[in-house]
Amino acid sequence: MKVVEILFYDSNHVKLVVEMPDPNCYSTRHAPHIPKLLFKLFPHLARHRCENDNGFSFRRECQATEIPHLFEHLIIELQGQVLRSGTLKGETQWNWRVDPKGRFHVYVEYENEILVLGAIRVAEKIIQALDRRDVESISVDEEIKQLRELARFGERLKGVRQKDSVAMEMINA
Ligand SMILES: [Zn+2]
């Protein structure tokens, strides 16, 4: 799975275009080891709310869901662990009548622009590593620690930008 496009919009949403290298292997049915390992690394994922056609819990849904849907929840989980809140939402869509098979559109909310960028990259890395069954290469604690630093940087940047816009308004006044 690979993120090929990132688009920020509406000040708190990001849209990702995600592609599967093998368009016929996009479901956890083809890779049951991915959700199994992911829930081990991130037990809190089992408590995620998930709206799906079957009305399943997220854990049950993960037995047969699109890998990018897992990725969506992981980006939300990583941000939630850093922000210590669980209010962000997401959605995964696809339409292979329009797009090539294996392409997905993943939408996620964010509070901190730099944090969400980091979370996207970390989530992509984790899904790819789990796909290779390479759990040893992942340290969740270390990743969260680094994401916290990114979040602090993002907060400072937000502060600088607000000061900038105040300064601009004073110049314009
Ligand atoms: Zn879901």
Backbone and ligand atoms as CSV (ligand in chain L), in Angstrom:
chain,resi,resn,atom,element,x,y,z
A,1,MET,N,N,0.832,-1.198,0.000
A,1,MET,CA,C,0.000,0.000,0.000
A,1,MET,C,C,0.865,1.246,0.000
A,2,LYS,N,N,0.489,2.202,-0.846
A,2,LYS,CA,C,1.325,3.392,-0.978
A,2,LYS,C,C,0.453,4.645,-1.070
A,3,VAL,N,N,0.864,5.695,-0.339
A,3,VAL,CA,C,0.167,6.983,-0.437
A,3,VAL,C,C,0.742,7.716,-1.638
A,4,VAL,N,N,-0.099,8.053,-2.618
A,4,VAL,CA,C,0.433,8.707,-3.822
A,4,VAL,C,C,0.057,10.189,-3.888
A,5,GLU,N,N,-0.882,10.628,-3.032
A,5,GLU,CA,C,-1.290,12.023,-3.068
A,5,GLU,C,C,-1.834,12.451,-1.713
A,6,ILE,N,N,-1.489,13.662,-1.294
A,6,ILE,CA,C,-2.000,14.210,-0.029
A,6,ILE,C,C,-2.550,15.602,-0.317
A,7,LEU,N,N,-3.801,15.823,0.065
A,7,LEU,CA,C,-4.432,17.110,-0.203
A,7,LEU,C,C,-5.086,17.643,1.074
A,8,PHE,N,N,-4.687,18.847,1.471
A,8,PHE,CA,C,-5.302,19.479,2.652
A,8,PHE,C,C,-6.468,20.337,2.188
A,9,TYR,N,N,-7.592,20.284,2.912
A,9,TYR,CA,C,-8.725,21.146,2.550
A,9,TYR,C,C,-9.559,21.468,3.785
A,10,ASP,N,N,-10.355,22.526,3.681
A,10,ASP,CA,C,-11.307,22.933,4.736
A,10,ASP,C,C,-10.649,23.134,6.103
A,11,SER,N,N,-9.396,23.430,6.164
A,11,SER,CA,C,-8.617,23.728,7.381
A,11,SER,C,C,-8.486,22.590,8.400
A,12,ASN,N,N,-9.295,21.533,8.314
A,12,ASN,CA,C,-9.070,20.413,9.248
A,12,ASN,C,C,-9.311,19.037,8.614
A,13,HIS,N,N,-9.241,18.984,7.278
A,13,HIS,CA,C,-9.414,17.700,6.584
A,13,HIS,C,C,-8.225,17.437,5.661
A,14,VAL,N,N,-7.899,16.166,5.541
A,14,VAL,CA,C,-6.889,15.786,4.567
A,14,VAL,C,C,-7.434,14.614,3.763
A,15,LYS,N,N,-7.175,14.682,2.449
A,15,LYS,CA,C,-7.619,13.604,1.565
A,15,LYS,C,C,-6.377,12.917,1.007
A,16,LEU,N,N,-6.361,11.594,1.081
A,16,LEU,CA,C,-5.221,10.834,0.574
A,16,LEU,C,C,-5.664,9.957,-0.574
A,17,VAL,N,N,-4.832,9.868,-1.588
A,17,VAL,CA,C,-5.038,8.857,-2.615
A,17,VAL,C,C,-4.056,7.733,-2.308
A,18,VAL,N,N,-4.594,6.525,-2.194
A,18,VAL,CA,C,-3.811,5.367,-1.784
A,18,VAL,C,C,-3.933,4.298,-2.857
A,19,GLU,N,N,-2.816,3.669,-3.190
A,19,GLU,CA,C,-2.871,2.610,-4.204
A,19,GLU,C,C,-2.270,1.308,-3.689
A,20,MET,N,N,-2.890,0.218,-4.085
A,20,MET,CA,C,-2.391,-1.103,-3.734
A,20,MET,C,C,-1.506,-1.582,-4.885
A,21,PRO,N,N,-0.302,-2.090,-4.578
A,21,PRO,CA,C,0.600,-2.530,-5.652
A,21,PRO,C,C,-0.009,-3.670,-6.475
A,22,ASP,N,N,-0.712,-4.575,-5.807
A,22,ASP,CA,C,-1.441,-5.614,-6.531
A,22,ASP,C,C,-2.932,-5.317,-6.375
A,23,PRO,N,N,-3.594,-4.836,-7.435
A,23,PRO,CA,C,-4.980,-4.383,-7.307
A,23,PRO,C,C,-5.954,-5.491,-6.903
A,24,ASN,N,N,-5.524,-6.735,-6.984
A,24,ASN,CA,C,-6.405,-7.828,-6.566
A,24,ASN,C,C,-6.210,-8.208,-5.095
A,25,CYS,N,N,-5.179,-7.626,-4.462
A,25,CYS,CA,C,-4.932,-7.924,-3.039
A,25,CYS,C,C,-5.104,-6.653,-2.224
A,26,TYR,N,N,-6.322,-6.275,-1.989
A,26,TYR,CA,C,-6.604,-5.032,-1.268
A,26,TYR,C,C,-7.342,-5.295,0.039
A,27,SER,N,N,-7.781,-6.523,0.256
A,27,SER,CA,C,-8.610,-6.811,1.429
A,27,SER,C,C,-7.811,-7.556,2.489
A,28,THR,N,N,-8.227,-7.391,3.757
A,28,THR,CA,C,-7.591,-8.147,4.832
A,28,THR,C,C,-7.872,-9.649,4.683
A,29,ARG,N,N,-8.866,-9.980,3.848
A,29,ARG,CA,C,-9.096,-11.409,3.557
A,29,ARG,C,C,-7.859,-12.015,2.883
A,30,HIS,N,N,-7.169,-11.179,2.088
A,30,HIS,CA,C,-5.948,-11.640,1.423
A,30,HIS,C,C,-4.743,-11.565,2.354
A,31,ALA,N,N,-4.880,-10.821,3.438
A,31,ALA,CA,C,-3.733,-10.593,4.344
A,31,ALA,C,C,-4.219,-10.539,5.788
A,32,PRO,N,N,-4.771,-11.641,6.305
A,32,PRO,CA,C,-5.325,-11.626,7.667
A,32,PRO,C,C,-4.273,-11.313,8.736
A,33,HIS,N,N,-2.981,-11.497,8.399
A,33,HIS,CA,C,-1.936,-11.214,9.390
A,33,HIS,C,C,-1.841,-9.714,9.694
A,34,ILE,N,N,-2.261,-8.862,8.749
A,34,ILE,CA,C,-2.113,-7.416,8.980
A,34,ILE,C,C,-3.006,-6.950,10.137
A,35,PRO,N,N,-4.345,-7.186,10.093
A,35,PRO,CA,C,-5.141,-6.742,11.252
A,35,PRO,C,C,-4.748,-7.444,12.548
A,36,LYS,N,N,-4.366,-8.726,12.439
A,36,LYS,CA,C,-4.005,-9.484,13.646
A,36,LYS,C,C,-2.830,-8.808,14.366
A,37,LEU,N,N,-1.789,-8.480,13.594
A,37,LEU,CA,C,-0.604,-7.843,14.178
A,37,LEU,C,C,-0.905,-6.409,14.606
A,38,LEU,N,N,-1.730,-5.740,13.820
A,38,LEU,CA,C,-2.036,-4.340,14.113
A,38,LEU,C,C,-2.780,-4.200,15.442
A,39,PHE,N,N,-3.746,-5.082,15.696
A,39,PHE,CA,C,-4.488,-5.023,16.960
A,39,PHE,C,C,-3.588,-5.366,18.149
A,40,LYS,N,N,-2.556,-6.169,17.888
A,40,LYS,CA,C,-1.600,-6.474,18.961
A,40,LYS,C,C,-0.801,-5.225,19.317
A,41,LEU,N,N,-0.361,-4.489,18.291
A,41,LEU,CA,C,0.429,-3.276,18.526
A,41,LEU,C,C,-0.424,-2.138,19.070
A,42,PHE,N,N,-1.686,-2.076,18.632
A,42,PHE,CA,C,-2.576,-0.962,19.006
A,42,PHE,C,C,-3.895,-1.512,19.552
A,43,PRO,N,N,-3.865,-2.029,20.798
A,43,PRO,CA,C,-5.081,-2.652,21.355
A,43,PRO,C,C,-6.271,-1.684,21.412
A,44,HIS,N,N,-5.965,-0.381,21.537
A,44,HIS,CA,C,-7.060,0.593,21.625
A,44,HIS,C,C,-7.906,0.656,20.347
A,45,LEU,N,N,-7.350,0.195,19.235
A,45,LEU,CA,C,-8.107,0.170,17.966
A,45,LEU,C,C,-9.417,-0.606,18.118
A,46,ALA,N,N,-9.406,-1.608,19.005
A,46,ALA,CA,C,-10.612,-2.421,19.196
A,46,ALA,C,C,-11.770,-1.580,19.718
A,47,ARG,N,N,-11.443,-0.401,20.268
A,47,ARG,CA,C,-12.502,0.453,20.809
A,47,ARG,C,C,-12.933,1.535,19.831
A,48,HIS,N,N,-12.378,1.515,18.630
A,48,HIS,CA,C,-12.769,2.516,17.634
A,48,HIS,C,C,-14.207,2.308,17.196
A,49,ARG,N,N,-14.899,3.411,17.011
A,49,ARG,CA,C,-16.221,3.326,16.395
A,49,ARG,C,C,-16.035,3.222,14.891
A,50,CYS,N,N,-16.868,2.431,14.235
A,50,CYS,CA,C,-16.722,2.266,12.792
A,50,CYS,C,C,-18.108,2.066,12.197
A,51,GLU,N,N,-18.443,2.934,11.253
A,51,GLU,CA,C,-19.724,2.744,10.563
A,51,GLU,C,C,-19.478,1.904,9.329
A,52,ASN,N,N,-20.000,0.693,9.329
A,52,ASN,CA,C,-19.851,-0.160,8.154
A,52,ASN,C,C,-21.195,-0.793,7.827
A,53,ASP,N,N,-21.316,-1.298,6.619
A,53,ASP,CA,C,-22.615,-1.795,6.137
A,53,ASP,C,C,-23.151,-2.930,6.998
A,54,ASN,N,N,-22.247,-3.684,7.632
A,54,ASN,CA,C,-22.698,-4.849,8.391
A,54,ASN,C,C,-23.074,-4.523,9.831
A,55,GLY,N,N,-22.765,-3.289,10.275
A,55,GLY,CA,C,-23.000,-2.942,11.670
A,55,GLY,C,C,-22.059,-3.687,12.616
A,56,PHE,N,N,-20.913,-4.116,12.095
A,56,PHE,CA,C,-19.940,-4.865,12.900
A,56,PHE,C,C,-19.118,-3.929,13.782
A,57,SER,N,N,-18.529,-4.479,14.851
A,57,SER,CA,C,-17.493,-3.759,15.589
A,57,SER,C,C,-16.291,-3.594,14.649
A,58,PHE,N,N,-15.412,-2.662,14.988
A,58,PHE,CA,C,-14.269,-2.466,14.082
A,58,PHE,C,C,-13.411,-3.733,14.010
A,59,ARG,N,N,-13.237,-4.394,15.159
A,59,ARG,CA,C,-12.407,-5.605,15.164
A,59,ARG,C,C,-13.000,-6.700,14.256
A,60,ARG,N,N,-14.312,-6.865,14.343
A,60,ARG,CA,C,-14.982,-7.867,13.510
A,60,ARG,C,C,-14.903,-7.468,12.028
A,61,GLU,N,N,-15.130,-6.175,11.785
A,61,GLU,CA,C,-15.087,-5.652,10.411
A,61,GLU,C,C,-13.706,-5.909,9.786
A,62,CYS,N,N,-12.671,-5.861,10.616
A,62,CYS,CA,C,-11.304,-5.998,10.109
A,62,CYS,C,C,-10.967,-7.399,9.600
A,63,GLN,N,N,-11.825,-8.362,9.877
A,63,GLN,CA,C,-11.574,-9.692,9.315
A,63,GLN,C,C,-11.719,-9.677,7.788
A,64,ALA,N,N,-12.540,-8.752,7.295
A,64,ALA,CA,C,-12.724,-8.652,5.837
A,64,ALA,C,C,-13.009,-7.209,5.480
A,65,THR,N,N,-11.950,-6.421,5.441
A,65,THR,CA,C,-12.130,-5.022,5.050
A,65,THR,C,C,-10.982,-4.593,4.158
A,66,GLU,N,N,-11.104,-3.425,3.572
A,66,GLU,CA,C,-10.059,-2.933,2.685
A,66,GLU,C,C,-8.876,-2.492,3.552
A,67,ILE,N,N,-7.675,-2.824,3.126
A,67,ILE,CA,C,-6.479,-2.441,3.898
A,67,ILE,C,C,-6.406,-0.907,4.082
A,68,PRO,N,N,-6.769,-0.101,3.072
A,68,PRO,CA,C,-6.773,1.352,3.298
A,68,PRO,C,C,-7.751,1.811,4.390
A,69,HIS,N,N,-8.800,1.031,4.660
A,69,HIS,CA,C,-9.717,1.352,5.754
A,69,HIS,C,C,-8.996,1.177,7.099
A,70,LEU,N,N,-8.176,0.153,7.183
A,70,LEU,CA,C,-7.339,-0.076,8.363
A,70,LEU,C,C,-6.370,1.096,8.553
A,71,PHE,N,N,-5.787,1.483,7.446
A,71,PHE,CA,C,-4.831,2.599,7.398
A,71,PHE,C,C,-5.507,3.879,7.914
A,72,GLU,N,N,-6.733,4.128,7.468
A,72,GLU,CA,C,-7.506,5.306,7.915
A,72,GLU,C,C,-7.623,5.293,9.449
A,73,HIS,N,N,-8.037,4.151,10.010
A,73,HIS,CA,C,-8.200,4.078,11.468
A,73,HIS,C,C,-6.858,4.246,12.179
A,74,LEU,N,N,-5.787,3.758,11.572
A,74,LEU,CA,C,-4.473,3.868,12.204
A,74,LEU,C,C,-4.004,5.328,12.256
A,75,ILE,N,N,-4.267,6.093,11.206
A,75,ILE,CA,C,-3.895,7.525,11.208
A,75,ILE,C,C,-4.644,8.241,12.330
A,76,ILE,N,N,-5.918,7.888,12.499
A,76,ILE,CA,C,-6.737,8.503,13.555
A,76,ILE,C,C,-6.222,8.082,14.935
A,77,GLU,N,N,-5.873,6.813,15.056
A,77,GLU,CA,C,-5.369,6.300,16.339
A,77,GLU,C,C,-4.050,6.992,16.738
A,78,LEU,N,N,-3.143,7.132,15.780
A,78,LEU,CA,C,-1.846,7.767,16.072
A,78,LEU,C,C,-2.048,9.212,16.516
A,79,GLN,N,N,-2.895,9.925,15.798
A,79,GLN,CA,C,-3.174,11.318,16.194
A,79,GLN,C,C,-3.824,11.350,17.574
A,80,GLY,N,N,-4.761,10.431,17.811
A,80,GLY,CA,C,-5.472,10.387,19.095
A,80,GLY,C,C,-4.524,10.131,20.253
A,81,GLN,N,N,-3.521,9.255,20.038
A,81,GLN,CA,C,-2.579,8.961,21.123
A,81,GLN,C,C,-1.738,10.189,21.462
A,82,VAL,N,N,-1.389,10.960,20.438
A,82,VAL,CA,C,-0.573,12.147,20.674
A,82,VAL,C,C,-1.425,13.260,21.285
A,83,LEU,N,N,-2.610,13.462,20.752
A,83,LEU,CA,C,-3.484,14.559,21.219
A,83,LEU,C,C,-4.229,14.173,22.493
A,84,ARG,N,N,-4.198,12.875,22.831
A,84,ARG,CA,C,-4.951,12.333,23.974
A,84,ARG,C,C,-6.430,12.696,23.892
A,85,SER,N,N,-6.955,12.583,22.673
A,85,SER,CA,C,-8.397,12.762,22.512
A,85,SER,C,C,-8.859,11.819,21.403
A,86,GLY,N,N,-10.128,11.559,21.355
A,86,GLY,CA,C,-10.621,10.584,20.373
A,86,GLY,C,C,-11.796,11.103,19.583
A,87,THR,N,N,-11.657,12.308,19.071
A,87,THR,CA,C,-12.824,12.906,18.408
A,87,THR,C,C,-12.673,13.000,16.892
A,88,LEU,N,N,-11.510,12.621,16.359
A,88,LEU,CA,C,-11.299,12.780,14.919
A,88,LEU,C,C,-12.027,11.685,14.144
A,89,LYS,N,N,-12.480,12.033,12.957
A,89,LYS,CA,C,-13.219,11.063,12.127
A,89,LYS,C,C,-12.507,10.823,10.798
A,90,GLY,N,N,-12.940,9.775,10.111
A,90,GLY,CA,C,-12.365,9.473,8.813
A,90,GLY,C,C,-13.327,8.669,7.964
A,91,GLU,N,N,-12.950,8.471,6.721
A,91,GLU,CA,C,-13.791,7.723,5.785
A,91,GLU,C,C,-12.927,7.181,4.653
A,92,THR,N,N,-13.273,6.007,4.167
A,92,THR,CA,C,-12.541,5.426,3.031
A,92,THR,C,C,-13.529,5.127,1.910
A,93,GLN,N,N,-13.211,5.614,0.715
A,93,GLN,CA,C,-14.118,5.413,-0.426
A,93,GLN,C,C,-13.341,4.909,-1.630
A,94,TRP,N,N,-14.047,4.286,-2.550
A,94,TRP,CA,C,-13.438,3.908,-3.822
A,94,TRP,C,C,-14.535,3.770,-4.853
A,95,ASN,N,N,-14.153,3.959,-6.114
A,95,ASN,CA,C,-15.100,3.802,-7.217
A,95,ASN,C,C,-14.302,3.369,-8.437
A,96,TRP,N,N,-14.265,2.062,-8.640
A,96,TRP,CA,C,-13.399,1.527,-9.702
A,96,TRP,C,C,-14.054,1.570,-11.074
A,97,ARG,N,N,-15.254,2.193,-11.127
A,97,ARG,CA,C,-15.783,2.485,-12.463
A,97,ARG,C,C,-15.085,3.718,-13.015
A,98,VAL,N,N,-14.617,4.578,-12.099
A,98,VAL,CA,C,-13.942,5.815,-12.490
A,98,VAL,C,C,-12.420,5.653,-12.370
A,99,ASP,N,N,-11.979,5.090,-11.254
A,99,ASP,CA,C,-10.549,4.957,-10.955
A,99,ASP,C,C,-10.061,3.558,-11.337
A,100,PRO,N,N,-8.745,3.433,-11.547
A,100,PRO,CA,C,-8.199,2.083,-11.728
A,100,PRO,C,C,-8.412,1.242,-10.472
A,101,LYS,N,N,-8.602,-0.054,-10.674
A,101,LYS,CA,C,-8.816,-0.948,-9.540
A,101,LYS,C,C,-7.622,-0.883,-8.595
A,102,GLY,N,N,-7.902,-0.854,-7.289
A,102,GLY,CA,C,-6.822,-0.808,-6.307
A,102,GLY,C,C,-6.539,0.591,-5.799
A,103,ARG,N,N,-7.254,1.601,-6.367
A,103,ARG,CA,C,-7.066,2.969,-5.870
A,103,ARG,C,C,-8.169,3.314,-4.866
A,104,PHE,N,N,-7.769,3.947,-3.752
A,104,PHE,CA,C,-8.716,4.319,-2.698
A,104,PHE,C,C,-8.549,5.795,-2.350
A,105,HIS,N,N,-9.645,6.373,-1.858
A,105,HIS,CA,C,-9.610,7.750,-1.356
A,105,HIS,C,C,-9.893,7.701,0.137
A,106,VAL,N,N,-8.910,8.138,0.918
A,106,VAL,CA,C,-9.022,8.085,2.371
A,106,VAL,C,C,-9.111,9.526,2.890
A,107,TYR,N,N,-10.147,9.802,3.675
A,107,TYR,CA,C,-10.365,11.141,4.229
A,107,TYR,C,C,-10.168,11.077,5.736
A,108,VAL,N,N,-9.364,11.962,6.285
A,108,VAL,CA,C,-9.233,12.007,7.749
A,108,VAL,C,C,-9.226,13.452,8.249
A,109,GLU,N,N,-9.750,13.620,9.452
A,109,GLU,CA,C,-9.718,14.933,10.085
A,109,GLU,C,C,-8.402,15.100,10.836
A,110,TYR,N,N,-8.034,16.336,11.064
A,110,TYR,CA,C,-6.839,16.593,11.866
A,110,TYR,C,C,-7.009,17.891,12.639
A,111,GLU,N,N,-6.151,18.053,13.660
A,111,GLU,CA,C,-6.106,19.323,14.393
A,111,GLU,C,C,-4.808,20.035,14.110
A,112,ASN,N,N,-3.770,19.212,13.909
A,112,ASN,CA,C,-2.413,19.732,13.793
A,112,ASN,C,C,-1.826,19.207,12.472
A,113,GLU,N,N,-1.577,20.152,11.576
A,113,GLU,CA,C,-1.154,19.826,10.209
A,113,GLU,C,C,0.136,18.995,10.163
A,114,ILE,N,N,1.116,19.395,10.978
A,114,ILE,CA,C,2.406,18.697,10.964
A,114,ILE,C,C,2.235,17.298,11.563
A,115,LEU,N,N,1.422,17.215,12.616
A,115,LEU,CA,C,1.169,15.914,13.247
A,115,LEU,C,C,0.502,14.952,12.266
A,116,VAL,N,N,-0.500,15.412,11.532
A,116,VAL,CA,C,-1.206,14.482,10.643
A,116,VAL,C,C,-0.281,14.002,9.524
A,117,LEU,N,N,0.582,14.886,9.041
A,117,LEU,CA,C,1.549,14.463,8.007
A,117,LEU,C,C,2.446,13.352,8.549
A,118,GLY,N,N,2.933,13.556,9.780
A,118,GLY,CA,C,3.776,12.537,10.416
A,118,GLY,C,C,2.998,11.245,10.613
A,119,ALA,N,N,1.742,11.375,11.065
A,119,ALA,CA,C,0.922,10.180,11.334
A,119,ALA,C,C,0.667,9.394,10.047
A,120,ILE,N,N,0.479,10.106,8.942
A,120,ILE,CA,C,0.262,9.427,7.654
A,120,ILE,C,C,1.494,8.592,7.295
A,121,ARG,N,N,2.677,9.207,7.438
A,121,ARG,CA,C,3.913,8.501,7.078
A,121,ARG,C,C,4.162,7.311,8.005
A,122,VAL,N,N,3.926,7.498,9.303
A,122,VAL,CA,C,4.142,6.409,10.261
A,122,VAL,C,C,3.147,5.275,9.987
A,123,ALA,N,N,1.882,5.632,9.735
A,123,ALA,CA,C,0.863,4.608,9.481
A,123,ALA,C,C,1.195,3.815,8.209
A,124,GLU,N,N,1.672,4.515,7.193
A,124,GLU,CA,C,2.050,3.844,5.939
A,124,GLU,C,C,3.194,2.862,6.200
A,125,LYS,N,N,4.187,3.340,6.957
A,125,LYS,CA,C,5.344,2.498,7.283
A,125,LYS,C,C,4.902,1.257,8.074
A,126,ILE,N,N,4.003,1.448,9.032
A,126,ILE,CA,C,3.559,0.325,9.870
A,126,ILE,C,C,2.791,-0.703,9.046
A,127,ILE,N,N,1.870,-0.245,8.202
A,127,ILE,CA,C,1.092,-1.196,7.380
A,127,ILE,C,C,2.043,-1.982,6.464
A,128,GLN,N,N,3.013,-1.281,5.884
A,128,GLN,CA,C,3.960,-1.968,4.997
A,128,GLN,C,C,4.801,-2.990,5.766
A,129,ALA,N,N,5.239,-2.615,6.970
A,129,ALA,CA,C,6.057,-3.537,7.777
A,129,ALA,C,C,5.239,-4.755,8.194
A,130,LEU,N,N,3.983,-4.537,8.601
A,130,LEU,CA,C,3.142,-5.658,9.032
A,130,LEU,C,C,2.840,-6.587,7.859
A,131,ASP,N,N,2.698,-5.999,6.689
A,131,ASP,CA,C,2.465,-6.809,5.503
A,131,ASP,C,C,3.620,-7.787,5.285
A,132,ARG,N,N,4.849,-7.314,5.606
A,132,ARG,CA,C,6.043,-8.185,5.496
A,132,ARG,C,C,6.241,-9.030,6.748
A,133,ARG,N,N,5.326,-8.936,7.701
A,133,ARG,CA,C,5.429,-9.611,9.006
A,133,ARG,C,C,6.685,-9.179,9.766
A,134,ASP,N,N,7.099,-7.939,9.553
A,134,ASP,CA,C,8.319,-7.418,10.161
A,134,ASP,C,C,7.958,-6.557,11.379
A,135,VAL,N,N,7.423,-7.208,12.421
A,135,VAL,CA,C,6.948,-6.484,13.612
A,135,VAL,C,C,8.126,-5.886,14.374
A,136,GLU,N,N,9.286,-6.555,14.295
A,136,GLU,CA,C,10.459,-6.131,15.081
A,136,GLU,C,C,10.918,-4.729,14.698
A,137,SER,N,N,10.663,-4.328,13.467
A,137,SER,CA,C,11.164,-3.024,13.023
A,137,SER,C,C,10.326,-1.868,13.584
A,138,ILE,N,N,9.222,-2.179,14.260
A,138,ILE,CA,C,8.332,-1.119,14.724
A,138,ILE,C,C,8.414,-0.956,16.236
A,139,SER,N,N,8.679,0.282,16.667
A,139,SER,CA,C,8.554,0.595,18.090
A,139,SER,C,C,7.462,1.648,18.225
A,140,VAL,N,N,6.308,1.224,18.714
A,140,VAL,CA,C,5.167,2.143,18.816
A,140,VAL,C,C,5.530,3.311,19.736
A,141,ASP,N,N,6.164,3.004,20.881
A,141,ASP,CA,C,6.527,4.073,21.831
A,141,ASP,C,C,7.411,5.127,21.177
A,142,GLU,N,N,8.399,4.634,20.424
A,142,GLU,CA,C,9.345,5.548,19.771
A,142,GLU,C,C,8.620,6.406,18.723
A,143,GLU,N,N,7.738,5.778,17.956
A,143,GLU,CA,C,6.996,6.526,16.929
A,143,GLU,C,C,6.112,7.597,17.572
A,144,ILE,N,N,5.451,7.240,18.675
A,144,ILE,CA,C,4.562,8.205,19.347
A,144,ILE,C,C,5.384,9.364,19.919
A,145,LYS,N,N,6.571,9.008,20.456
A,145,LYS,CA,C,7.448,10.045,21.007
A,145,LYS,C,C,7.833,11.055,19.912
A,146,GLN,N,N,8.192,10.528,18.749
A,146,GLN,CA,C,8.583,11.418,17.647
A,146,GLN,C,C,7.397,12.235,17.138
A,147,LEU,N,N,6.218,11.591,17.106
A,147,LEU,CA,C,5.026,12.323,16.661
A,147,LEU,C,C,4.680,13.449,17.647
A,148,ARG,N,N,4.939,13.208,18.952
A,148,ARG,CA,C,4.693,14.268,19.951
A,148,ARG,C,C,5.581,15.477,19.667
A,149,GLU,N,N,6.841,15.202,19.300
A,149,GLU,CA,C,7.746,16.307,18.979
A,149,GLU,C,C,7.244,17.067,17.758
A,150,LEU,N,N,6.805,16.311,16.737
A,150,LEU,CA,C,6.255,16.958,15.541
A,150,LEU,C,C,5.049,17.819,15.898
A,151,ALA,N,N,4.200,17.290,16.796
A,151,ALA,CA,C,2.987,18.022,17.186
A,151,ALA,C,C,3.363,19.332,17.863
A,152,ARG,N,N,4.406,19.280,18.724
A,152,ARG,CA,C,4.850,20.516,19.395
A,152,ARG,C,C,5.336,21.533,18.378
A,153,PHE,N,N,6.081,21.032,17.388
A,153,PHE,CA,C,6.570,21.896,16.316
A,153,PHE,C,C,5.383,22.502,15.554
A,154,GLY,N,N,4.373,21.671,15.268
A,154,GLY,CA,C,3.175,22.135,14.568
A,154,GLY,C,C,2.448,23.219,15.351
A,155,GLU,N,N,2.409,23.059,16.688
A,155,GLU,CA,C,1.743,24.064,17.533
A,155,GLU,C,C,2.485,25.388,17.474
A,156,ARG,N,N,3.837,25.293,17.528
A,156,ARG,CA,C,4.636,26.530,17.467
A,156,ARG,C,C,4.404,27.236,16.137
A,157,LEU,N,N,4.344,26.448,15.063
A,157,LEU,CA,C,4.150,26.991,13.715
A,157,LEU,C,C,2.807,27.704,13.629
A,158,LYS,N,N,1.785,27.080,14.234
A,158,LYS,CA,C,0.455,27.680,14.245
A,158,LYS,C,C,0.525,29.035,14.936
A,159,GLY,N,N,1.250,29.068,16.086
A,159,GLY,CA,C,1.401,30.306,16.843
A,159,GLY,C,C,2.081,31.377,16.002
A,160,VAL,N,N,3.153,30.994,15.283
A,160,VAL,CA,C,3.899,31.944,14.457
A,160,VAL,C,C,2.991,32.491,13.364
A,161,ARG,N,N,2.210,31.603,12.739
A,161,ARG,CA,C,1.328,32.042,11.659
A,161,ARG,C,C,0.264,33.000,12.155
A,162,GLN,N,N,-0.265,32.706,13.369
A,162,GLN,CA,C,-1.282,33.615,13.902
A,162,GLN,C,C,-0.682,34.994,14.150
A,163,LYS,N,N,0.566,34.998,14.686
A,163,LYS,CA,C,1.233,36.281,14.925
A,163,LYS,C,C,1.455,37.004,13.607
A,164,ASP,N,N,1.851,36.223,12.567
A,164,ASP,CA,C,2.069,36.792,11.234
A,164,ASP,C,C,0.806,37.463,10.715
A,165,SER,N,N,-0.339,36.750,10.867
A,165,SER,CA,C,-1.550,37.320,10.297
A,165,SER,C,C,-1.997,38.539,11.084
A,166,VAL,N,N,-1.702,38.550,12.394
A,166,VAL,CA,C,-2.006,39.751,13.186
A,166,VAL,C,C,-1.145,40.911,12.685
A,167,ALA,N,N,0.129,40.617,12.438
A,167,ALA,CA,C,1.041,41.645,11.945
A,167,ALA,C,C,0.565,42.181,10.591
A,168,MET,N,N,0.113,41.244,9.714
A,168,MET,CA,C,-0.382,41.666,8.403
A,168,MET,C,C,-1.598,42.571,8.547
A,169,GLU,N,N,-2.484,42.195,9.481
A,169,GLU,CA,C,-3.672,43.014,9.679
A,169,GLU,C,C,-3.290,44.407,10.166
A,170,MET,N,N,-2.248,44.463,10.999
A,170,MET,CA,C,-1.839,45.774,11.513
A,170,MET,C,C,-1.245,46.611,10.380
A,171,ILE,N,N,-0.523,45.945,9.471
A,171,ILE,CA,C,0.046,46.674,8.328
A,171,ILE,C,C,-1.087,47.171,7.433
A,172,ASN,N,N,-2.067,46.270,7.233
A,172,ASN,CA,C,-3.188,46.635,6.360
A,172,ASN,C,C,-4.070,47.737,6.967
A,173,ALA,N,N,-4.077,47.803,8.307
A,173,ALA,CA,C,-5.030,48.733,8.958
A,173,ALA,C,C,-4.683,50.211,8.722
L,1,ZN,ZN,ZN,-14.198,2.432,9.896
